[in-house]
Amino acid sequence: MSSMSPSRPTLPPIASHPALRRSPAAASPRRRRRPRGRDADVVAARCRCLETLVSRAFNLGETDLRRASRGHAPVAFARQVAMYVAHVWFALSLSEVGRRFGRDRTTVAHACRVVEERRDDPRIDRVVAAIESAADLWTGLADSLEAVS
């Protein structure tokens, strides 16, 4: 007895399915490009300004935020606030924020969750709101100076 019965129809190969016949370029998802040239300089300047704002708000040195290790809890939370503001306020992708702060995008996502949860505390919310306001003022000033030049 053969393994295939004559009454059973044969199926066409999977590769012949119309949905799988697209070109590889059309099937690949769109990827956000990294900012280049002047845009990359603007993003870098915003992140440096944000590091300065956050380090002053939390009474830390700027090098504390850039360390490869996690550091003590206050340093880690200050870095999380900086990453949160960069993502939410400057509308940078998690991957871009991660590149700017030397962290993985999943670490940035975790930082955003932590800061959102801790904003229920009015003291934390005031500090984060002050940093957001200062970042907004700096962005407005930088944009107006750019328009003049």
Summary of the structure (lengths in Angstrom):
residues: 149
radius of gyration: 24.1
end to end distance: 85.4
largest distance: 86.3
contacts: 367
relative contact order: 0.11
helix: 67%
strand: 0%
